[in-house]
Amino acid sequence: MVPALFLFASLVNDVRSLIAQHNLAAADQQIQVYQKRAGTTPELAAAVSWMARGALDGRNYDQADKYAIETRKLSDSLLTARKLDAEPWLPLALGASIEVHAQVLAARGERPEAVDYLREQLKAFAATSIGERIRKNINLLSMEGKPAPALEENEWLGSKPPTLAALRGHPVMLFFWAHWCVDCKGEVPILADLLKKFAPQGLVLVGPTRLYGYAAGGEDAPPAAERQYIEKVRREFYSALPSMPVPVSAANFLTYGSSTTPTIVLIDARGIVRFYHPGALPEAELAAQIQNVLRK
């Protein structure tokens, strides 16, 4: 018999590994075995949410929605006895269930319904850790084609950031990053190459970041110490982008729903969002999106 502690420790990782191998049937079977032995736990809800994401990636929308609904039921049952942010697995599960259901609606041609659904969920969970994630999904479905929200620029690193209003007439790329984010650091040489190519055509890069309450090694850090640490990271890993102004504000991440880092936003010369993408991008794809914006 497999010890319960091992089940708790390994379920989510094992399910993710099987999904990466496109073996959703084996992952589903492992979840069923776990549920029989351990019952309904936050880890179970998180594992089922990965099934929803795996099915969505495979464009099996009916199956994805089935797992999203199952995750929501599991999450709601667990929320009767605990707060959402009391431990880490439950917010991940509930956030994924909301995200996948909305993306399934959009994939079925029901984008307005998807946005309405997300806004309803935001009313319920705005004050929790999944609020940013819900905002991200609202922006993903509705921000393109709309005026770019202003950035809060009371604190910054590097040169003082210009306001987005002051940048009218220039295409702008917003690069939301975090000091702990490996993918953000990996995107730096790509951004540097693209700036060399497109800055002569007017492209301006702004790199918003925020405080997270900790610094190196995940150690708690007061704001002043964390700002010093972010500056150290910026100088060490972002030296190829010396002219990138860095507004420091959690409000910007909330406004743009940047729960994923990096998040890349392209704004045309009239101040209209033309591209919104949570996650890193290969150079060729990002270059093509910039060229589209330059043609606007």
Secondary structure, 3 states (H helix, E strand, C coil): CCCHHHHHHHHHHHHHHHHHCCCHHHHHHHHHHHHHHHCCCHHHHHHHHHHHHHHHHCCCHHHHHHHHHHHHHHHHHHHCCCCHHHCCHHHHHHHHHHHHHHHHHHHCCCHHHHHHHHHHHHHHHCCCCCHHHHHHHHHHHHCCCCECCCCCCCCEECCCCCCCCCCCCCCEEEEECCCCCHHHHHHHHHHHHHHHHHHHHCCEEECCECCCCECHHHCECCHHHHHHHHHHHHHHHCCCCCCCCEEECHHHHHHCCCCCCCEEEEECCCCEEEEEEECCCCHHHHHHHHHHHHCC
